[in-house]
Structure formats: C-alpha cells, structure tokens
Amino acid sequence: MTVTMRTVVCGVGGLVLVVVLGLAIAGPGSAAGPCGPAGIPPAPRNIANIFTINECIALFKSRPLGDDRTGVTKDTILLGRSSPHTGGMAMYLPTVDANQKILAAVNQAGGVFGRKIQLIDLDNGGAPARGTDVARQLVEQHKVFAVFANLCVACELATYQYYASKGVPDVFLWANGPWVGEPTVKTMFGGTQPGIGDGLVLGRFVGSRRPGAKVAVVFQDDAYGQPLLLGFKVGLKETSPKAEIVRSLTYNIANSADLSSQAQQAVSGGVDYVAFLGSAAAPFVKALRETAGYSGPVVISSGAATSTNAIAGGAQNFKDVAATAGTYTTDNLNEPAVAAAKAWAAEQRLTFSEYTLLSLAYAEMLVRALELAGPDLTRQGFVEALETGFNGEYKCSLCIGPVVFGPQDHWAFETLRMVQWDPEKKAFLPIPGQPLIDFETSKGRGIRGNVPGYACEPQTCPWKK
C-alpha cells in the first residue's frame, strides 16, 4: 500500500507524531499520443472524482544540470507546510487533514511522474517567532523542495523573504497581504484573493446596497485585517461618497473568543451596516446578534465565510451576512466536483466546509504545477511551469473562475462573487443579480495601477501600453 507522511510538531522541541495515510485507486491509463511539449504520453488517473492527474501536459522533459533539485528523489517529492495546530488560529486545523488526505489519494494513484508527495506539516502556533523557527526547520533541517499552503498571515509575512532568499518555492499560501504579489516575488504564489481586492468588493457592495450608509467596521489588527480595511475604505467611497465609517474598532486574533465588547461598541448609537474584516466571524456575529441586539446587514471577508463558522456562530445569527467567494460553496452540489468533494469528505470523516473545498483546490493546483514541471523536477522548472502553464485556459475543478499566473501576476483567485448565508439551507449562496467580479491582474484590473499607493512601476504592468 502507498502511504504519505504527516509530521506534526506540537511546539518547538515538542513531541513528534507521525500519521500514515493512504487512499484512492488509480484509474486506467491511455495509449493516445502526447498532449504537451515534453512529448509525455497520456495516463489519466482519477482522484476522488474531483480532479484528474495526467502528466502528458508537461512543459519540460529535462532541465539544465545546474537547476536546484533539493527535496526531490526518483520516487519522492518532499514538501513542507507551516500551519497553526495550536493557538488562536487552530480553527484552521481541518485544512491540514484535508490536504494530507487528498495528497494521499494522489500517492495511491501513483503520484506524479512516479513520485509520491510527502508533506511535513509543523505547528507555527499562529505566532511569527515560532513560524520563523518552523521555516528554518523545513528548509535547513528537512531540506524540502517547496513549502505548500502555509497558513498564518503574520508568520508568512515574517518568513516569505527567507524562503525567497533560499530559492524555495512558497506556493498557494493562505495569505492575502499585498506583499504576496505587489511587487511579484519570483518564488511565491498566493492561494487566496488579495485582501485589498476582497475589501474593495465588500466596500462597493455596501455602498451600492445602502448609499450614504453609516458603517461600523471591526477589523483584525494584523497583516490579515489591515489590507481588507484599506480596500474596504476605497471601495465604499468609490461607490457612495456620502457613506461614512462612524466607528472603526480592532481586535487581536489571540484574544478573539469573546468579541462582545467590540460588537456592542460597533452598534452603539445606531448604524446601517456592519463590516467585519477578520477571521473570527463566529464569535463576533454571535455577540452582534445575541449580546448587542443588532439585526441589520453584515459583510464579512472571504476567509471567514464558511458554513463551519456560520453554524458555530448560530445559523440564524448569520442571516443577512454577505461575503465574497473565489471558489464554489458547499451548496453548489450541481457542480460535479463539489458533490464529489462532499462524498469524499464524508468517507474521510472530514467536516465538509469551504475550508475543505479550498484545501482541495490548492492540492489540485499543486498537482497541476508538478505535472507541468515534467519528470525532471527542479525548483526553477516548477516556478517556470507556474508562470507559463496557468495561462487563463485552466480553471480548477472547485474554482469559479480561471487561475492565471504570469511573471508579473502571482495571485491565484481574482474572479469573485458575492454570496449570502441561507439559514435554512445552512450554506452561503450566490446573491441573485450579482455578476462575477473580475479582478484579474493580467488584464490590468488588479490592485496595481488601480488602488492608491500601488502605482505601476517600470516593467511591472505589461498590460499598459
């Protein structure tokens, strides 16, 4: 039986636990001709009915001898991940299990070019200092090929330049700060939509729904919440110049279990709208409804818009709560990949939530990048494959829009839509009449050149003639 490894360190110098996982059956191959420039014949394998592996799309058959092959053997690709198993961000721990189990399915299907993916996941505790220790362990001790789906924005902000200095690809990270792609870092590829773009959409939505509104904003005062706030302010004023943010309150993720004080302060004196720009939506919305007695409309950021959060905060409390989304939501069961993901999550005893869907989307994009990079896997070839192979023709199975990368665009999700919580269906549903929102950087619609403070520098906006 094929296996993959998960290594969890519960604190620096703590206990190491190894969990062995294995699942999925390889599908039949094909005798057809090659479908990519490397001349690799097709051999499609189905992964949990969610996506397909097919190495025939490879761009390169071989790479220069001087390329960096750290973390790659003839039968293994060693990846690292830094994520919060403990601390105030431990709510995201299910993403670790989802990633591990879907990569185990990939391994059971033969891996990519015969190599099994081994993911070492270490606990950063949601703290930058610990995240820095984890980064050094993954790069210097474990010598990973790349880091994948790192989670903890403050930790990533403290370590992304270190990864770049070592030439370690840092891909599909759960981070929304402008530094992820403004300016582009050669080896770093974001996994979420830009926080500024997310905030822009929310601000414009509030301004269009309630012109001249008095708005209360509560934001997570760190590298996650601050870009959201910037975008929200710009979007609100663009759409409704007479709108006013009458209260702006902060909270700390480490002390987010009880946000009753912020909820009460936010609505004191009366407001027309509340914007919550942070990850702790469940305790905030619960306090907003049950303690502060506010029954009006609320917008929350995409990172908090999950069925898990809504149910934890009270399904009825989330009525009239809207958000953005870059992937399908749990109610989109008419989409075959969503229905398959739900069935797979049940088999694996995983909570079926938007976090699960996003984790699966990241794994699918990772596998595609490895396929594109070809049988002679190197760090340079992997980065080049990401920059040239995600050219707008590819949409991951769970994405609502194409994933486009290029030398000056390392943002994954730039097609968004507005969704709203339905207490009866217990899911976020698309808001009728709201079209898809295209913030594609490569089309000149992203942050760069369109948001104050992010002007186009020489050679950074090739779409501008």
C-alpha positions in Angstrom: 0.0 0.0 0.0 1.2 3.5 -0.9 1.5 5.9 2.1 2.3 9.5 2.8 3.6 11.1 6.0 2.3 13.8 8.2 4.7 15.2 10.8 3.2 17.5 13.5 5.5 19.2 16.0 3.4 20.4 19.0 5.7 23.3 19.9 9.4 23.7 19.2 11.2 20.8 20.6 7.9 19.1 21.3 6.5 15.6 20.6 6.7 14.5 17.0 3.6 12.5 15.8 3.7 10.5 12.6 0.4 9.7 11.0 0.3 7.3 8.0 -2.5 7.8 5.4 -3.4 6.0 2.2 -6.3 6.1 -0.2 -7.7 6.3 -3.7 -7.4 3.9 -6.6 -5.6 4.7 -9.8 -7.8 4.9 -12.9 -7.0 3.4 -16.3 -4.3 4.9 -18.5 -4.4 5.8 -22.2 -2.4 4.8 -25.2 -3.0 8.1 -27.0 -0.3 10.4 -28.2 1.4 13.2 -26.2 -0.7 16.3 -25.3 2.2 18.7 -24.2 5.5 20.0 -25.5 7.5 17.4 -23.5 6.1 14.5 -25.5 4.8 12.6 -22.5 2.0 10.1 -23.4 -1.3 10.4 -21.5 -2.0 8.3 -18.5 -5.0 9.9 -16.8 -5.9 8.9 -13.2 -9.0 10.0 -11.3 -8.6 11.5 -7.8 -11.7 11.0 -5.7 -13.8 12.1 -8.7 -12.7 15.7 -8.0 -9.8 16.1 -10.5 -7.5 14.1 -12.8 -3.8 13.6 -12.9 -2.3 13.4 -16.4 1.4 14.1 -16.8 1.1 14.5 -20.6 0.7 18.3 -20.1 4.4 18.5 -19.1 6.2 21.5 -20.5 9.8 20.2 -20.0 11.2 16.7 -20.4 14.6 17.7 -18.9 16.1 20.7 -17.1 19.6 22.1 -17.0 22.1 20.3 -14.8 22.6 23.5 -12.7 18.9 23.6 -11.6 18.1 23.0 -8.0 16.7 19.5 -7.2 16.7 19.8 -3.4 13.9 17.6 -1.9 13.4 15.5 -5.0 14.4 11.8 -5.4 13.5 9.3 -8.1 10.4 8.3 -6.0 9.7 11.2 -3.6 8.9 14.9 -3.6 9.4 16.4 -0.1 7.1 19.4 0.7 6.8 21.4 3.9 3.9 23.3 5.5 3.8 25.7 8.4 0.3 25.9 10.0 -1.4 26.7 13.3 -2.2 23.5 15.1 -2.4 25.4 18.4 -3.2 29.0 19.4 -5.9 31.4 18.3 -5.8 30.2 14.7 -6.3 26.5 15.4 -9.8 26.8 13.8 -7.9 26.2 10.5 -6.5 22.8 11.6 -9.0 20.9 9.4 -7.2 22.2 6.3 -4.2 20.1 7.4 -6.2 16.9 7.3 -7.9 17.7 4.0 -4.5 18.4 2.3 -2.9 15.3 3.8 -5.7 13.0 2.8 -6.1 14.3 -0.8 -2.3 14.1 -1.3 -2.5 10.5 0.0 -5.1 9.9 -2.7 -2.7 11.3 -5.3 0.0 8.9 -4.0 -2.3 5.9 -4.1 -2.9 6.8 -7.8 0.8 6.6 -8.4 1.9 10.1 -7.5 3.2 12.5 -10.2 5.8 11.0 -12.6 6.1 8.1 -10.2 7.0 10.3 -7.3 4.9 10.2 -4.1 4.3 13.5 -2.3 5.5 13.6 1.3 4.2 16.6 3.3 5.8 17.6 6.6 3.5 19.8 8.5 4.9 21.7 11.5 3.0 23.8 14.1 3.6 27.5 14.0 1.2 28.3 16.8 -0.1 31.3 14.8 2.9 33.2 16.1 5.6 34.9 13.8 8.5 33.9 16.0 7.5 30.3 16.0 6.7 30.5 12.3 10.3 31.6 11.7 11.6 28.6 13.6 9.4 26.3 11.6 10.6 27.9 8.3 14.2 27.2 9.2 13.4 23.6 10.2 11.7 22.9 7.0 14.4 24.5 4.8 17.6 23.7 6.7 16.8 20.5 8.6 14.3 18.7 6.4 15.5 20.3 3.1 12.1 20.4 1.5 11.6 21.0 -2.2 8.9 23.7 -1.6 6.5 24.9 1.0 2.8 24.4 0.3 -0.3 26.0 1.7 1.4 27.8 4.6 -1.2 29.2 7.0 -0.8 32.2 9.3 -0.5 35.5 7.6 1.7 37.1 10.3 4.0 34.0 10.1 4.2 34.2 6.4 5.0 38.0 6.5 7.9 37.2 8.8 9.3 34.4 6.6 8.5 34.8 2.9 11.7 36.8 2.2 13.7 34.0 3.9 12.1 31.4 1.6 12.8 33.5 -1.4 16.4 34.1 -0.4 16.9 30.3 -0.3 15.2 29.8 -3.6 12.4 27.7 -2.0 9.1 27.9 -3.9 6.4 29.1 -1.5 3.1 28.2 -3.2 -0.6 28.5 -2.6 -0.1 30.2 0.8 -3.2 31.3 2.8 -2.2 34.9 2.8 -4.0 38.0 1.4 -1.5 40.8 2.1 -0.4 43.0 -0.9 3.2 41.9 -0.3 2.3 38.4 -1.7 2.2 39.9 -5.2 2.9 43.6 -5.1 5.6 43.5 -6.3 5.8 40.0 -7.5 8.2 37.7 -5.7 9.6 35.2 -8.2 9.2 32.1 -6.0 5.9 33.0 -4.2 2.4 32.2 -5.5 -0.6 33.3 -3.4 -3.5 30.9 -2.7 -6.3 33.4 -1.8 -7.5 36.6 -3.4 -5.8 39.8 -2.5 -7.1 41.2 0.8 -7.3 44.7 -0.8 -9.4 43.3 -3.6 -11.6 41.5 -1.2 -12.1 44.7 0.8 -12.8 46.7 -2.4 -15.6 44.3 -3.4 -17.1 44.4 0.1 -16.9 48.2 0.3 -18.5 48.6 -3.1 -21.3 46.2 -2.2 -22.1 48.1 1.0 -22.0 51.4 -0.9 -24.3 50.2 -3.6 -26.8 48.5 -1.3 -27.0 51.3 1.2 -25.8 54.7 -0.3 -24.9 57.2 2.4 -24.7 54.4 5.0 -23.3 54.9 8.5 -20.9 51.9 8.7 -19.2 50.3 11.7 -16.0 48.4 10.9 -14.4 45.8 13.1 -11.0 44.6 11.8 -8.3 42.1 12.8 -5.4 44.4 13.6 -2.7 42.5 11.8 -1.3 41.6 8.3 -4.6 39.8 7.5 -7.1 42.5 8.5 -5.3 45.7 7.6 -5.3 45.1 3.8 -9.0 44.3 4.0 -9.6 47.6 5.8 -7.7 49.6 3.1 -9.7 48.0 0.3 -13.0 48.4 2.1 -12.5 52.2 2.6 -11.6 52.7 -1.0 -14.5 50.7 -2.3 -17.0 52.3 -0.1 -16.0 55.8 -1.0 -15.9 54.9 -4.7 -19.5 53.7 -4.7 -21.0 56.1 -2.1 -19.0 59.3 -1.4 -21.5 60.2 1.3 -21.1 56.9 3.2 -19.3 57.3 6.5 -17.4 54.9 8.7 -18.6 56.1 12.0 -16.7 53.5 14.1 -13.5 51.6 13.4 -12.6 49.0 16.1 -9.9 46.4 16.3 -9.4 43.0 17.8 -6.5 40.6 18.3 -6.7 37.1 16.9 -5.1 35.7 20.1 -8.0 37.1 22.1 -10.9 36.5 19.8 -13.0 34.0 21.7 -15.2 36.8 23.2 -15.8 39.9 21.0 -18.9 41.1 22.9 -17.2 44.5 23.7 -16.4 45.2 20.0 -19.9 44.1 19.0 -21.6 46.4 21.5 -19.3 49.4 20.6 -19.8 48.8 16.9 -23.6 49.4 17.0 -23.9 51.9 19.9 -25.7 54.9 18.6 -27.1 53.1 15.6 -25.5 52.1 12.3 -26.8 51.0 8.9 -24.2 48.3 8.2 -21.5 46.4 10.0 -18.3 45.2 8.3 -16.3 42.5 10.0 -12.8 42.2 8.4 -11.1 39.3 10.1 -11.2 35.5 10.6 -13.2 35.3 13.9 -16.6 35.8 12.4 -18.4 33.2 14.5 -17.9 34.8 18.0 -18.3 38.3 16.5 -21.6 37.7 14.7 -23.0 35.7 17.6 -22.2 38.6 20.0 -23.5 41.1 17.5 -26.9 39.4 17.4 -27.3 38.0 20.9 -25.5 40.5 23.0 -25.6 43.8 21.1 -29.1 43.1 19.7 -28.2 44.2 16.1 -30.4 42.7 13.4 -29.1 44.7 10.4 -26.9 43.6 7.4 -23.3 42.5 7.9 -20.5 41.8 5.4 -17.5 39.6 6.3 -14.3 38.7 4.5 -14.0 35.6 2.4 -11.6 33.9 4.8 -14.4 33.8 7.4 -17.3 33.0 5.1 -17.6 29.3 5.8 -20.5 27.1 6.8 -18.4 25.9 9.8 -18.2 29.5 11.1 -21.8 30.3 10.4 -23.1 27.2 12.3 -20.7 27.8 15.1 -22.0 31.3 15.5 -25.6 30.3 15.1 -27.2 29.7 11.8 -30.0 32.2 12.4 -27.5 34.8 13.6 -25.8 34.7 10.2 -28.9 35.7 8.4 -28.2 38.9 6.3 -24.5 38.2 6.4 -22.8 38.5 2.9 -19.3 37.8 1.8 -17.0 37.2 -1.2 -16.0 33.8 -2.5 -13.4 32.7 -5.0 -14.4 29.0 -5.0 -17.7 27.2 -5.1 -19.5 27.0 -1.7 -20.8 23.8 -0.1 -24.3 24.3 -1.5 -23.1 24.2 -5.2 -23.8 20.5 -5.4 -24.9 20.9 -9.0 -21.2 21.2 -9.7 -19.8 17.6 -10.0 -16.6 18.4 -8.2 -18.5 19.9 -5.2 -20.7 16.9 -5.0 -17.7 14.6 -5.2 -15.9 16.6 -2.6 -18.8 16.2 -0.2 -18.9 12.5 -0.7 -15.1 12.2 -0.3 -15.2 14.3 2.9 -17.8 12.0 4.4 -15.7 9.0 3.5 -12.7 10.6 5.2 -14.6 11.8 8.2 -13.8 15.4 7.4 -16.0 18.4 8.0 -17.4 19.5 4.6 -16.9 23.2 4.6 -15.4 26.0 2.4 -12.1 25.4 4.1 -12.2 21.8 2.7 -13.0 23.0 -0.8 -10.2 25.5 -0.7 -7.8 22.9 0.6 -8.8 20.5 -2.3 -8.4 23.4 -4.8 -4.9 24.1 -3.6 -3.9 20.4 -3.9 -5.3 20.2 -7.4 -3.3 23.3 -8.4 -0.2 21.9 -6.8 -0.5 18.6 -8.7 -1.0 20.6 -12.0 2.1 22.6 -11.4 4.1 19.4 -10.7 2.7 17.8 -13.9 3.6 20.9 -15.9 7.2 20.9 -14.5 7.8 17.5 -16.0 9.7 14.4 -15.0 13.0 16.2 -14.2 11.6 18.2 -11.3 13.6 21.2 -10.3 12.7 24.4 -8.4 13.4 26.6 -11.4 11.3 24.4 -13.7 8.5 24.3 -11.1 8.4 28.1 -10.9 8.6 28.5 -14.7 5.7 26.0 -15.1 3.6 28.0 -12.7 4.3 31.3 -14.6 3.7 29.8 -18.1 1.3 26.9 -17.6 -1.5 28.8 -15.8 -2.3 31.0 -18.7 -6.1 31.5 -18.4 -7.2 28.3 -20.1 -7.2 26.4 -16.8 -9.9 26.6 -14.1 -9.5 24.3 -11.1 -12.5 21.9 -10.5 -13.7 23.9 -7.5 -12.9 27.4 -8.7 -15.5 29.8 -10.1 -13.0 31.5 -12.5 -9.7 30.7 -14.2 -6.4 30.6 -12.3 -4.0 32.9 -14.1 -0.3 33.3 -13.3 2.5 35.1 -15.1 5.8 36.8 -14.4 4.0 39.8 -13.1 0.9 38.1 -11.6 1.2 35.6 -8.8 -2.4 35.9 -7.5 -4.5 32.7 -7.7 -8.1 33.8 -7.3 -9.1 37.0 -9.0 -12.6 36.1 -10.0 -15.0 36.6 -7.1 -18.7 36.6 -6.5 -20.9 37.8 -3.7 -22.6 35.2 -1.5 -25.0 35.4 1.4 -25.8 32.9 4.2 -29.1 31.0 4.0 -30.0 29.8 7.5 -32.4 27.2 6.1 -30.0 25.5 3.7 -27.1 26.2 6.0 -24.9 27.4 3.2 -23.6 30.5 1.6 -25.5 31.0 -1.7 -24.8 33.4 -4.6 -26.7 36.6 -4.3 -29.2 36.9 -7.2 -28.4 39.6 -9.7 -24.8 39.9 -8.6 -22.4 39.1 -11.6 -19.0 37.6 -11.2 -16.4 40.2 -10.3 -13.1 40.1 -12.4 -10.0 41.5 -10.7 -7.6 39.7 -12.9 -4.2 41.4 -12.6 -3.0 40.2 -16.1 -5.9 42.2 -17.6 -5.0 45.3 -15.7 -7.9 45.0 -13.3 -6.0 44.1 -10.1 -4.5 46.2 -7.3 -1.6 47.5 -9.3 -2.3 50.8 -11.0 -5.9 50.9 -9.7 -5.6 51.4 -5.9 -3.9 54.4 -4.3 -0.4 53.5 -3.1 0.1 50.8 -5.7 1.2 52.5 -8.8 2.6 50.7 -11.8 6.4 50.8 -11.7 8.6 50.3 -14.7 8.2 46.8 -16.2 5.5 45.7 -13.6 2.4 46.4 -15.7 3.0 44.9 -19.1 -0.7 45.2 -19.9 -0.3 49.0 -20.0 0.7 50.1 -23.5 
